[in-house]
């Protein structure tokens, strides 16, 4: 078997970030020996972009924010699903990843980041969302290394915490959509999205990997209900910090857990590092002892 060749190594706080190549058009990105992504598996990147873009493709000039560049597959899928007048902003923490996507990796995505509709900013997507004007984006796609499944335990997580979701809701235009890749479905996180004002569904795009995509549409009405639920959550969090007991809406039958029905619509029900997102498949045999995600 042809061994992997290291094309470049970048020192990062999380360890050595490497771009490797084995055959023409076959690439691998690792961090501290762990596989982040490979060029051979891109179905989840394409799925999360497609599920977001289908909600806004009919808008005249939609503006999309993508968190995580990776190898550029999410950006390519968004370009393919949006009109020519669309704008795509990609937030990527590591400048070298952008350089790779403009160089050796460009062939994988037909030069996605070179498209005039795309702007790459070297920044944390959480900060980009925090600085956004109200209603700035028509869709926000979070395609990061860690999804919300484990992070749902962290109430103040910068991407998936309650305040983070409220900031994301504010950054979206009316009817805008938030799409999040996740390792698996999590009922607690879905409820957190509902509480933040997102009409949320969990989608299972299929393919060879076990992953899900949360698709949350910004609720245009029910402002009073959203404000009430957010206030309850903050009061409960403050009570926990004080060590006092607090009412829990999931266990309190008197507290609504889904927004009231809106005119013409029924409430939906259903089952409950940041260098772009990680490859979820088993690493190639030739990779240097990458650690499994789980």
C-alpha positions in Angstrom: 0.0 0.0 0.0 1.2 3.5 -0.8 2.2 5.3 2.4 0.9 8.7 3.3 3.2 11.6 2.6 3.1 14.6 4.9 2.8 17.8 2.8 2.8 20.3 5.7 2.7 20.4 9.5 1.3 23.3 11.5 1.9 23.6 15.3 -1.4 24.4 17.1 -2.5 24.5 20.7 -4.3 21.1 20.1 -1.2 19.5 18.6 0.4 19.1 15.2 -2.0 19.7 12.3 -1.0 17.8 9.2 -2.0 17.7 5.6 -1.1 14.3 4.0 -1.4 12.9 0.5 -1.3 9.3 -0.7 -2.5 9.2 -4.3 -3.5 12.0 -6.7 -6.7 13.4 -5.3 -6.5 11.5 -2.0 -5.9 13.6 1.1 -6.0 13.4 4.8 -6.0 16.0 7.6 -4.9 14.9 11.1 -4.5 16.7 14.4 -2.2 15.3 17.0 -2.3 12.0 15.1 -6.1 11.8 15.1 -7.9 11.8 11.8 -10.0 14.9 11.3 -11.2 14.3 7.7 -10.4 12.5 4.5 -11.1 13.4 0.9 -12.9 10.0 0.4 -15.8 10.7 2.7 -17.9 13.9 2.3 -21.5 12.8 2.5 -22.2 14.4 5.8 -20.7 17.7 4.7 -22.8 17.8 1.6 -25.9 16.8 3.6 -25.7 19.5 6.2 -25.3 22.2 3.5 -28.1 20.8 1.3 -30.5 20.7 4.2 -29.8 24.3 5.1 -29.8 25.6 1.5 -33.1 24.0 0.5 -34.8 26.4 2.9 -33.4 29.6 1.4 -32.5 28.7 -2.2 -35.6 30.6 -3.4 -34.5 33.9 -1.8 -33.1 36.6 -4.1 -29.6 37.0 -2.6 -29.3 34.8 0.5 -26.3 35.2 2.8 -25.0 32.0 4.4 -22.6 31.6 7.3 -20.6 28.3 7.5 -18.7 27.5 10.6 -15.7 25.3 9.7 -13.9 25.1 6.3 -12.4 21.6 6.4 -11.6 20.5 2.9 -14.2 22.8 1.4 -16.9 20.2 0.8 -19.6 22.0 2.8 -18.8 25.2 1.0 -19.0 23.5 -2.4 -22.3 21.9 -1.6 -23.7 25.3 -0.5 -22.5 26.9 -3.7 -24.3 24.2 -5.8 -27.5 24.6 -3.9 -27.8 28.4 -3.9 -28.5 31.0 -6.6 -25.7 32.9 -8.4 -26.5 36.0 -6.3 -25.9 34.3 -3.0 -23.1 35.2 -0.6 -21.2 32.7 1.6 -19.1 33.6 4.5 -16.9 30.8 6.0 -15.4 31.2 9.5 -12.2 29.1 9.9 -9.9 29.3 12.8 -6.7 28.2 11.0 -5.3 30.2 8.2 -3.3 27.3 6.8 -6.5 25.4 6.2 -7.7 28.2 4.0 -4.4 28.1 2.2 -4.7 24.3 1.6 -8.2 24.7 0.2 -6.9 27.3 -2.3 -3.9 25.1 -3.2 -3.6 21.3 -3.3 -7.2 20.7 -2.0 -8.8 23.0 -4.6 -9.1 20.2 -7.1 -11.5 18.3 -4.7 -14.2 21.1 -4.7 -13.6 22.7 -8.1 -12.0 25.6 -6.3 -14.9 26.3 -4.0 -13.1 29.0 -1.9 -12.0 30.7 -5.1 -15.6 31.4 -6.1 -16.3 35.1 -6.0 -19.4 34.4 -3.9 -17.3 33.0 -1.0 -15.4 35.0 1.6 -13.3 33.2 4.2 -12.7 34.9 7.5 -10.0 33.6 9.9 -12.0 33.7 13.1 -14.0 31.7 15.5 -17.5 31.3 14.2 -18.9 31.9 17.7 -17.4 35.4 17.6 -18.6 36.0 14.1 -22.2 35.2 15.2 -21.9 37.4 18.3 -20.8 40.4 16.2 -23.5 39.8 13.5 -26.2 42.4 12.9 -29.7 41.2 13.7 -31.1 39.3 10.7 -27.7 39.3 8.9 -27.8 35.7 7.7 -30.4 33.6 5.9 -28.8 30.4 7.1 -26.1 29.4 9.5 -24.4 26.0 9.2 -22.3 24.6 12.0 -20.1 21.9 10.7 -17.5 21.6 13.4 -15.3 18.9 14.8 -17.5 18.4 17.9 -21.3 18.4 17.5 -23.8 19.1 20.3 -24.3 15.6 21.6 -21.6 15.8 24.3 -21.7 19.6 24.5 -25.3 19.7 25.5 -24.1 19.2 29.1 -22.3 22.6 28.9 -25.0 25.2 29.3 -22.5 28.0 28.3 -21.0 26.2 25.4 -20.0 28.9 22.8 -21.7 27.1 20.0 -24.5 25.0 21.5 -25.3 26.6 24.8 -28.5 28.5 25.5 -27.0 32.0 25.1 -25.1 30.9 22.0 -28.4 29.6 20.4 -30.1 32.9 21.3 -27.3 34.9 19.6 -27.7 32.6 16.5 -31.4 33.1 16.5 -30.9 36.9 16.6 -28.3 36.7 13.7 -30.8 35.0 11.4 -33.4 36.7 9.2 -37.0 35.8 9.7 -37.6 32.3 8.5 -33.8 31.7 8.4 -32.5 28.3 9.3 -29.8 26.9 11.5 -28.3 23.5 10.5 -26.0 21.6 12.8 -24.1 18.4 12.2 -24.1 16.0 15.2 -22.7 12.7 16.2 -26.2 11.5 17.1 -29.6 12.7 18.1 -30.0 14.2 21.6 -33.5 15.1 23.0 -32.1 17.6 25.5 -30.4 19.6 22.8 -33.4 19.5 20.5 -35.4 21.0 23.4 -32.8 23.7 23.9 -33.2 24.7 20.2 -37.0 24.8 20.6 -36.6 27.0 23.7 -34.3 29.4 21.8 -37.1 29.9 19.2 -36.2 27.3 16.5 -38.9 25.1 15.0 -36.6 22.1 15.0 -36.4 18.8 13.2 -33.8 16.1 13.5 -32.9 14.7 10.0 -31.2 11.5 9.2 -29.6 12.0 5.8 -28.4 8.4 5.7 -25.2 7.2 4.0 -22.4 5.1 5.5 -22.1 7.1 8.7 -24.3 7.3 11.8 -24.9 11.1 12.1 -27.8 13.5 12.2 -28.5 17.1 11.3 -30.5 19.4 13.4 -32.5 21.8 11.2 -34.1 24.7 13.1 -36.1 27.4 11.4 -36.3 30.7 13.2 -39.8 31.2 14.5 -41.2 34.5 13.3 -44.0 34.7 15.8 -44.6 33.5 19.4 -42.2 36.2 20.7 -43.8 36.3 24.1 -43.5 32.5 24.5 -39.8 32.5 23.4 -39.1 35.3 25.9 -40.8 33.5 28.7 -38.9 30.2 28.0 -35.6 32.0 27.9 -36.3 33.8 31.2 -37.2 30.5 32.8 -34.0 28.9 31.6 -31.9 31.7 33.0 -33.6 31.6 36.3 -33.1 27.9 36.6 -29.4 28.2 35.7 -29.0 30.9 38.3 -30.7 28.7 40.9 -28.4 25.8 40.1 -25.3 28.1 40.6 -26.7 29.1 44.0 -27.3 25.4 44.8 -31.0 25.9 45.2 -33.8 23.8 43.7 -35.4 25.1 40.6 -38.4 24.1 38.5 -37.5 22.0 35.6 -39.7 22.5 32.5 -39.1 19.0 31.3 -40.5 17.6 34.5 -43.2 20.2 35.2 -46.4 19.3 33.4 -47.7 22.8 33.9 -44.9 24.3 31.8 -45.3 24.0 28.0 -42.3 22.4 26.3 -43.4 23.3 22.7 -44.6 26.6 21.4 -48.3 27.2 20.9 -49.7 26.4 17.5 -49.3 29.3 15.1 -52.0 30.2 12.6 -51.9 27.8 9.6 -49.3 25.6 11.2 -49.2 22.8 13.8 -46.3 22.5 16.2 -43.9 19.8 15.1 -43.2 16.8 17.3 -40.7 14.0 17.0 -38.0 12.0 18.8 -36.1 13.8 20.5 -10.0 21.6 17.3 -12.3 23.6 15.2 -10.5 23.0 12.0 -13.7 22.3 10.1 -15.4 19.0 11.1 -13.8 15.7 11.7 -14.0 12.7 9.5 -16.4 10.2 11.1 -15.4 7.0 9.3 -12.7 4.7 10.4 -9.3 6.2 9.5 -7.3 4.7 6.6 -5.1 1.9 7.6 -2.0 3.8 6.6 -2.7 6.7 8.9 -0.4 7.0 11.9 -2.5 5.5 14.8 -5.3 8.0 14.8 -7.5 8.0 17.9 -11.1 7.0 17.3 -13.8 9.6 18.2 -15.8 7.1 20.1 
